[in-house]
Amino acid sequence: MALRLTKQNLVESEYVSFERALNNEAVRHSRCAETQDAAEAAGAFLEKRPAVFVGK
């Protein structure tokens, strides 16, 4: 998901204003932070264990 959203940011940055690009990036970043994988990454870091990502 993060890779797909990053690619969308890059593609759109060619034809939208700088302000719009920053807004789109902020929205997409927030979406990534709300995923199960983001929670797993934080939990794994705090527990000092390898993360197990499921792609959600």
DSSP file (Angstrom, degrees, kcal/mol; ACC not computed):
  #  RESIDUE AA STRUCTURE BP1 BP2  ACC     N-H-->O    O-->H-N    N-H-->O    O-->H-N    TCO  KAPPA ALPHA  PHI   PSI    X-CA   Y-CA   Z-CA
    1    1 A M     >        0   0    0      0, 0.0     4,-2.5     0, 0.0     5,-0.2   0.000 360.0 360.0 360.0 -46.5    0.0    0.0    0.0
    2    2 A A  H  >  +     0   0    0      1,-0.2     4,-2.3     2,-0.2     5,-0.2   0.897 360.0  49.5 -61.6 -40.3    2.7    2.5    0.9
    3    3 A L  H  > S+     0   0    0      2,-0.2     4,-2.3     1,-0.2    -1,-0.2   0.919 110.7  49.9 -65.2 -42.5    4.6    1.9   -2.3
    4    4 A R  H  > S+     0   0    0      1,-0.2     4,-2.0     2,-0.2    -2,-0.2   0.919 112.8  46.4 -61.9 -44.2    1.4    2.4   -4.4
    5    5 A L  H  X S+     0   0    0     -4,-2.5     4,-2.1     2,-0.2    -1,-0.2   0.866 110.5  53.2 -68.5 -35.6    0.6    5.6   -2.6
    6    6 A T  H  X S+     0   0    0     -4,-2.3     4,-2.2    -5,-0.2    -1,-0.2   0.913 108.4  50.3 -64.0 -41.8    4.2    6.9   -2.9
    7    7 A K  H  X S+     0   0    0     -4,-2.3     4,-2.6     1,-0.2     5,-0.2   0.893 108.1  53.0 -62.9 -39.1    4.0    6.2   -6.7
    8    8 A Q  H  X S+     0   0    0     -4,-2.0     4,-2.6     1,-0.2     5,-0.2   0.909 107.8  51.7 -62.1 -40.8    0.8    8.1   -6.9
    9    9 A N  H  X S+     0   0    0     -4,-2.1     4,-1.7     1,-0.2    -2,-0.2   0.927 111.3  47.1 -59.4 -45.2    2.4   11.1   -5.1
   10   10 A L  H  < S+     0   0    0     -4,-2.2     4,-0.4     2,-0.2    -2,-0.2   0.921 113.7  46.4 -65.0 -44.5    5.3   11.0   -7.6
   11   11 A V  H >< S+     0   0    0     -4,-2.6     3,-1.2     1,-0.2     4,-0.3   0.936 114.9  46.4 -64.3 -46.6    3.1   10.8  -10.7
   12   12 A E  H >X S+     0   0    0     -4,-2.6     3,-1.7     1,-0.2     4,-1.2   0.794  96.5  73.8 -67.8 -27.3    0.7   13.6   -9.5
   13   13 A S  T 3< S+     0   0    0     -4,-1.7    -1,-0.2     1,-0.3    -2,-0.2   0.711  88.4  63.5 -62.2 -17.8    3.6   15.9   -8.5
   14   14 A E  T <4 S+     0   0    0     -3,-1.2    -1,-0.3    -4,-0.4    -2,-0.2   0.746 116.6  23.1 -76.8 -23.1    4.2   16.5  -12.2
   15   15 A Y  T <4 S+     0   0    0     -3,-1.7     2,-0.3    -4,-0.3    -2,-0.2   0.350 107.6  74.0-131.9   9.0    0.8   18.2  -12.9
   16   16 A V  S  < S-     0   0    0     -4,-1.2     5,-0.0     1,-0.1     0, 0.0  -0.827  85.2 -92.4-116.3 162.8   -0.6   19.5   -9.6
   17   17 A S     >  -     0   0    0     -2,-0.3     4,-2.6     1,-0.1     5,-0.2  -0.226  35.8-111.1 -67.1 161.7    0.5   22.6   -7.6
   18   18 A F  H  > S+     0   0    0      1,-0.2     4,-2.4     2,-0.2     5,-0.2   0.910 119.3  51.4 -60.1 -43.5    3.1   22.3   -4.9
   19   19 A E  H  > S+     0   0    0      1,-0.2     4,-2.1     2,-0.2    -1,-0.2   0.918 111.3  47.1 -60.7 -44.4    0.4   23.0   -2.2
   20   20 A R  H  > S+     0   0    0      1,-0.2     4,-2.8     2,-0.2    -1,-0.2   0.897 110.3  53.0 -65.0 -40.2   -1.9   20.3   -3.7
   21   21 A A  H  X S+     0   0    0     -4,-2.6     4,-2.3     2,-0.2    -2,-0.2   0.906 109.6  48.5 -62.0 -42.3    1.0   17.8   -3.8
   22   22 A L  H  X S+     0   0    0     -4,-2.4     4,-2.2     2,-0.2    -1,-0.2   0.901 112.1  49.2 -64.8 -40.2    1.8   18.4   -0.1
   23   23 A N  H  X S+     0   0    0     -4,-2.1     4,-2.3     2,-0.2    -2,-0.2   0.932 110.9  49.3 -64.3 -45.3   -1.8   18.0    0.8
   24   24 A N  H  X S+     0   0    0     -4,-2.8     4,-2.4     1,-0.2     5,-0.2   0.901 111.0  50.5 -60.3 -41.0   -2.1   14.8   -1.2
   25   25 A E  H  X S+     0   0    0     -4,-2.3     4,-2.6     2,-0.2    -1,-0.2   0.907 109.3  50.6 -64.7 -41.5    1.0   13.4    0.5
   26   26 A A  H  X S+     0   0    0     -4,-2.2     4,-2.1     2,-0.2    -2,-0.2   0.913 111.2  48.6 -62.7 -42.7   -0.3   14.3    4.0
   27   27 A V  H  X S+     0   0    0     -4,-2.3     4,-1.8     1,-0.2    -2,-0.2   0.927 114.3  45.2 -63.3 -45.1   -3.6   12.5    3.3
   28   28 A R  H  X S+     0   0    0     -4,-2.4     4,-1.9     1,-0.2    -2,-0.2   0.861 110.1  54.5 -69.4 -35.2   -1.8    9.4    1.9
   29   29 A H  H  X S+     0   0    0     -4,-2.6     4,-1.9     1,-0.2    -1,-0.2   0.917 107.5  50.9 -63.1 -41.7    0.7    9.4    4.8
   30   30 A S  H  X S+     0   0    0     -4,-2.1     4,-0.8     1,-0.2    -2,-0.2   0.891 106.8  54.3 -62.0 -39.9   -2.2    9.4    7.2
   31   31 A R  H >< S+     0   0    0     -4,-1.8     3,-0.7     1,-0.2    -1,-0.2   0.909 108.7  48.7 -61.0 -41.6   -3.8    6.5    5.4
   32   32 A C  H >< S+     0   0    0     -4,-1.9     3,-1.4     1,-0.2     6,-0.3   0.866 105.8  57.4 -66.4 -36.1   -0.6    4.4    5.8
   33   33 A A  H 3< S+     0   0    0     -4,-1.9    -1,-0.2     1,-0.3    -2,-0.2   0.682 102.1  56.9 -69.4 -16.9   -0.3    5.3    9.5
   34   34 A E  T << S+     0   0    0     -4,-0.8    -1,-0.3    -3,-0.7    -2,-0.2   0.354  85.9 107.3 -95.5   5.2   -3.8    3.7   10.1
   35   35 A T  S <> S-     0   0    0     -3,-1.4     4,-1.6    -4,-0.1     5,-0.1  -0.362  79.5-117.6 -84.7 162.9   -3.0    0.3    8.7
   36   36 A Q  H  > S+     0   0    0     20,-1.4     4,-2.4     1,-0.2     5,-0.2   0.864 116.1  57.6 -62.5 -36.8   -2.5   -3.0   10.5
   37   37 A D  H  > S+     0   0    0      2,-0.2     4,-2.4     1,-0.2    -1,-0.2   0.868 103.1  52.6 -64.4 -35.9    1.1   -3.1    9.2
   38   38 A A  H  > S+     0   0    0     -6,-0.3     4,-2.1     2,-0.2    -1,-0.2   0.916 110.7  47.2 -65.3 -42.3    1.8    0.3   10.8
   39   39 A A  H  X S+     0   0    0     -4,-1.6     4,-2.5     1,-0.2    -2,-0.2   0.896 111.9  50.9 -64.5 -40.1    0.6   -0.9   14.1
   40   40 A E  H  X S+     0   0    0     -4,-2.4     4,-2.8     2,-0.2     5,-0.2   0.900 108.5  52.0 -64.0 -41.0    2.6   -4.1   13.8
   41   41 A A  H  X S+     0   0    0     -4,-2.4     4,-2.2     2,-0.2    -2,-0.2   0.927 112.0  45.5 -62.2 -45.2    5.8   -2.1   12.9
   42   42 A A  H  X S+     0   0    0     -4,-2.1     4,-2.4     2,-0.2    -2,-0.2   0.925 114.7  48.0 -64.6 -44.5    5.4    0.1   16.1
   43   43 A G  H  X S+     0   0    0     -4,-2.5     4,-2.2     1,-0.2    -2,-0.2   0.911 111.7  49.3 -62.9 -42.7    4.6   -2.9   18.2
   44   44 A A  H  X>S+     0   0    0     -4,-2.8     5,-2.4     2,-0.2     4,-0.6   0.895 110.8  50.8 -64.0 -40.0    7.6   -4.9   16.9
   45   45 A F  H ><5S+     0   0    0     -4,-2.2     3,-0.9    -5,-0.2    -2,-0.2   0.945 112.2  45.7 -62.5 -48.0    9.9   -1.9   17.4
   46   46 A L  H 3<5S+     0   0    0     -4,-2.4    -1,-0.2     1,-0.3    -2,-0.2   0.844 117.0  44.6 -65.4 -33.3    8.8   -1.5   21.0
   47   47 A E  H 3<5S-     0   0    0     -4,-2.2    -1,-0.3    -5,-0.2    -2,-0.2   0.452 108.4-126.6 -89.9  -0.5    9.0   -5.2   21.7
   48   48 A K  T <<5 +     0   0    0     -3,-0.9    -3,-0.2    -4,-0.6    -4,-0.1   0.926  67.8 121.4  54.6  50.9   12.4   -5.4   19.9
   49   49 A R  S   <S-     0   0    0     -5,-2.4    -1,-0.2    -6,-0.1    -2,-0.1  -0.916  71.9 -85.3-134.6 161.4   11.3   -8.2   17.6
   50   50 A P        -     0   0    0      0, 0.0     2,-0.2     0, 0.0    -5,-0.0  -0.432  47.9-117.7 -66.3 141.0   11.1   -8.6   13.9
   51   51 A A        -     0   0    0     -2,-0.1     2,-0.6   -10,-0.0   -10,-0.1  -0.519  15.8-149.9 -77.8 147.2    7.8   -7.3   12.4
   52   52 A V        -     0   0    0     -2,-0.2     2,-0.3   -12,-0.1   -12,-0.0  -0.923  18.1-162.1-118.9 101.9    5.5   -9.7   10.6
   53   53 A F        -     0   0    0     -2,-0.6   -16,-0.0     1,-0.1   -15,-0.0  -0.630  18.5-176.1 -90.1 142.7    3.6   -7.7    7.9
   54   54 A V        -     0   0    0     -2,-0.3    -1,-0.1     0, 0.0   -18,-0.0   0.423  48.8-109.4-115.0  -4.0    0.4   -9.0    6.3
   55   55 A G              0   0    0    -20,-0.0    -2,-0.1     1,-0.0   -20,-0.0   0.752 360.0 360.0  82.6  24.4   -0.1   -6.2    3.7
   56   56 A K              0   0    0    -55,-0.0   -20,-1.4   -21,-0.0   -18,-0.1   0.339 360.0 360.0-129.2 360.0   -3.1   -4.6    5.4
